[in-house]
Amino acid sequence: MTKQTVLTGITTSGTPHIGNYLGAIKPAIEASLNSNNDSYFFLADFHALIKCHDPDRVARSTREIAATWLALGLDIDKATFYRQTDIPEITELAWILTCMTSKGLMNRAHAYKGSVDANREAGRQDDDDITMGLFSYPVLMAADILMFNADIIPVGKDQIQHIEMARDIAGRFNHTYGTLFNLPEAQVDEQTQLIPGLDGRKMSKSYDNTIPLFSSSDDLYKLIKQIKTDALQPGEPKDADNSTIFQLYANFASSAEQAQMRAKFENGIGWGDAKKELFEYLDSYLSQPREEYNRLMGDLGYVEEQLLKGADKARQVAAPMLEKARVSVGIRPLNWQESPAPQEEAKQEKEQSAEQVARAEEGRRRAILMQLKPLLDRVNNAADKAQEAALLIAEKEQQVASLKKKAKQKAQNELDFLREELSGLLG
């Protein structure tokens, strides 16, 4: 089975929180263990510059995200884990794609339109404070994806448009210069939309309602105690399905554990006790990865080494892909020679393929014959022995028949003799 390439980018503009873990990190790491997937995960630090102009925050977030993914068990031998800014081929490809992208397509981007609407509501000019980074970052995202010819891009619903734009850009390039890029597909997990934050809304840095994934035990408990609840008192039945506490618990707990907690809600558990149980469960669940995270944050040289290994691995794919893109658009060495025409090249490949198939088939037949030869020899030997036995039996049967005939003749002769003697005596 042909592997499919799965690519995920993580913007380095904040501290990883429980929503990130449940919605992206956990399913991504699990997917990377699937032998049918070729997984790419990158720290999108160029993307972070679009909205975050605080260098310390970008640098801190990069450290935290890299250490988080490694602490949670990402196997860099089974996945390619790298920093976007360590792959210079991506930004060069982004410029090539920019020259193929219509402004009209960028005008329709949700982020840009949202910023324009906000300016209009505030009575400002449409493009006030809108940078070219915000306007054109879908092209950079397309370069991230197309550089590795990714097949599947796991995203939230708000990112589907960017995958569609990457398809549009790839399609226009392929139509103009010949097919080079795959057309990626968005993969949306509905569950990623349902992870609530402290205020009940979707957990997001934008709402400032997050629970950092590796908070200390004390900080974790303080945050969980801030979760909004209703006014129901202890002893009054509570609706688990509409409770942020239960929903967070359910995203970590087993089915049996969820059933037990649901029963406690139905029996009227107090909100303070429910929050305490959630804290104890999450604190236990996260204790080991938290310990590993803290160790990695104290050994950032090791983390840097892992990212650079991933970059080397990624560039082994990116460099030849960029070279193909450069040649396609006419950026070539002066002594570059054009390869055979596509039809002739296809014909040669077809002939070579047919010859390879024939050789493979002949080899397969020979291998089968070699495997069957001992069995055929045994069958032939058995047949020879059976034939010899049949001849021997026939010979013996002829001998027996001859003996029977002789015995019968002898008996008949003796009987005739006795009759003649008896006739003489009686005569």
Secondary structure, 3 states (H helix, E strand, C coil): CCCEEEEEEEECCCCCEHHHHHHHHHHHHHHHCCCCEEEEEEEEHHHHCCCCCCHHHHHHHHHHHHHHHHHCCCCCCCEEEEEHHHCHHHHHHHHHHHCCCCHHHHHCCHHHHHHHHHHHHCCCCCCCCCCHHHHHHHHHHHHHHHCCCCCEEECCHHHHHHHHHHHHHHHHHHHHHCCCCCCCEEECCHHHHCCECCCCCECCHHHCCCCECCCCHHHHHHHHCCCCCCCCCCCCCCCHHHCHHHHHHHCCCCHHHHHHHHHHHHCCCCHHHHHHHHHHHHHHHHHHHHHHHHHHHCCHHHHHHHHHHHHHHHHHHHHHHHHHHHHHHCCCCCCCCCCCCHHHHHHHHHHHHHHHHHHHHHHHHHHHHHHHHHHHHHHHHHHHHHHHHHHHHHHHHHHHHHHHHHHHHHHHHHHHHHHHHHHHHHC
